[in-house]
């Protein structure tokens, strides 16, 4: 269990077996159960070995490390959704993070997160985040796929709540009225072919902005609940829980060493640790009346803009279904 690369390969092999089309639901769950057990048993055993090594040699080479992850492009309309999903992944492995900004390979401004944890934590976070990020982006920000028909492309885009103009531009290179109509008709045609109800995303009686936000909210809520349920369901022995607690303490100390302002203040400060304000350090935010400067306004907690009168229940359910299909690579039963 002390060879992380070997464990990663085993985990990925189990996930591949679970996702194989010929694998039945019960068998797939068994594979995912084994994958999760490997992840968390490795973390516990890793710390136990380090503790014994430290006792013998008065020092251990095992220590928290830092790694940078891309959260989302600054320009993304779903920036706050990506942020919430990413935080859920990091918290799932009891790690800490600091949000910063950077530039991706294409020159676009992006939000990135410096994450601190043990090597195994960071590798596991990478596996889980890649899966969730891809699952969300493919459903909410679909790109033209040359390997499938125009009709299926149109359906995927309309299912994500894309307006006719954006669909027409992606499919035909311009958003002329005839192409907008053609794109919407293609989406309806493909929906009928596969037995879907096209009225769910039809422009008739549906507001696409409300549709998209309802879809995204359904996805986010379901994925967050899956992660929460997974964490609560772990059956870790008391000794293992103590080991993980010491691991968490070391990670927090590493965060505070690099970012002293993140160290908890005296008890007189009753600010909740769950607020986004404590997740980043910015002098401009400290001076802003709202607590968030223009650059970090996307992190400000806000109520859903989908009011009761503009709520699309069927779009929300489609978002939930999309979230249920995301491969988390780890079971929702916990360690056995």
C-alpha positions, -999 to +999 in steps of 0.1 A: +000+000+000+030+023+001+033+026-037+010+055-046+014+050-084+004+014-080-027+024-060-037+050-085-035+024-113-056+000-093-082+027-086-084+038-122-087+001-133-116-004-109-133+028-122-128+016-158-144-017-149-173+000-132-179+022-162-177-006-188-211-009-207-212-046-200-209-041-162-241-045-143-253-020-117-245-042-087-211-052-100-203-016-109-211-006-073-187-033-060-159-020-082-165+016-069-166+003-033-132-012-038-119+020-053-130+041-024-117+016+001-083+018-015-083+056-014-091+060+022-073+030+036-042+042+018-044+076+035-047+060+069-019+035+064+003+063+049+001+083+081+006+052+103+038+043+085+050+079+087+043+079+124+064+048+130+092+062+108+092+094+128+094+075+161+124+055+148+143+083+130+130+113+149+117+128+116+095+119+087+097+128+050+059+127+047+046+163+048+018+183+032+025+195-004+010+222-026-006+218-060-024+242-083-057+234-100-077+253-126-112+260-113-127+278-143-123+307-167-131+341-153-155+347-181-176+316-175-212+322-166-209+292-143-179+304-124-196+303-090-209+268-098-175+255-107-161+271-075-187+254-053-181+220-070-143+223-066-146+232-029-168+201-024-140+180-039-112+195-018-133+192+014-141+156+006-104+148+012-101+172+041-076+195+023-073+233+023-070+258-006-065+294-015-081+310-046-059+330-069-061+341-106-039+331-135-038+325-173-045+293-191-026+280-222-050+299-245-043+332-227-077+334-210-079+346-174-088+318-150-095+312-114-070+288-099-067+272-065-036+264-046-044+233-027-025+219+002-026+182+012-006+150+011+005+136-022-021+110-022-048+136-014-038+157-043-037+128-067-072+117-056-085+153-059-072+154-094-090+122-104-123+133-088-122+170-100-114+160-136-145+138-137-168+163-121-155+193-141-159+173-174-194+161-164-205+197-157-189+213-187-201+187-211-237+192-200-237+230-195-211+241-220-212+216-248-189+221-278-195+211-314-185+174-318-175+164-353-179+127-346-217+129-342-245+143-365-256+179-366-290+168-351-273+152-321-251+182-317-281+205-318-299+183-292-269+184-268-267+221-271-304+227-267-305+203-237-279+226-221-303+255-226-284+272-254-304+298-273-310+294-310-285+320-320-256+303-301-266+269-316-267+283-351-233+299-348-218+267-334-234+245-360-234+267-392-210+296-385-236+323-384-268+331-365-291+340-394-328+335-386-331+305-410-302+288-392-316+295-358-349+278-368-330+250-385-309+243-353-340+243-330-358+219-354-328+196-355-328+195-317-365+186-316-361+160-343-333+142-325-352+143-292-381+126-309-358+100-324-345+090-290-379+092-272-372+125-254-400+151-249-388+181-269-412+204-251-389+203-221-364+226-239-386+240-266-386+278-269-424+278-268-433+287-232-397+282-220-373+309-210-338+296-219-321+316-191-344+301-165-339+267-181-301+269-179-301+281-143-326+255-132-306+228-149-273+240-133-289+243-099-302+207-101-268+195-112-250+214-084-274+204-056-273+167-066-236+164-070-230+183-037-254+159-019-237+129-034-203+140-020-218+149+014-236+115+016-204+097+007-184+114+034-211+107+061-213+071+051-177+062+057-172+035+083-138+043+095-126+027+128-118+051+157-081+046+153-083+055+116-104+086+124-077+097+148-050+092+121-070+113+096-076+140+122-038+144+128-034+145+090-060+173+088-042+193+115-009+191+096-026+203+064-042+233+082-009+242+098+007+242+063-020+265+051-015+289+079+022+289+075+019+301+039-011+323+045-009+336+081-041+357+077-060+324+073-051+313+108-083+314+130-087+345+151-095+345+188-129+332+198-143+367+200-145+366+162-177+346+155-174+347+117-184+313+102-156+292+088-179+283+060-181+318+045-164+324+012-148+355+027-124+332+047-114+313+016-093+341+000-071+370+010-076+404-007-070+439+006-096+453-018-122+429-004-114+440+031-121+476+022-152+469+001-186+475+017-200+442+005-168+423+016-160+415-021-141+436-046-150+435-083-125+408-090-139+385-064-176+394-067-182+360-083-175+344-049-201+364-031-229+342-017-261+350-034-296+337-037-306+318-068-317+342-095-343+317-105-374+330-087-404+309-078-422+323-108-393+314-131-384+280-120-383+251-146-389+219-126-382+197-156-349+214-163-339+209-127-347+172-129-326+170-161-297+186-142-301+161-114-301+132-139-269+146-154-253+148-120-263+113-111-245+101-143-211+117-133-186+090-124-171+100-090-147+071-091-157+063-055-187+046-041-215+063-021-215+034+004-182+042+021-155+019+034-165-016+044 
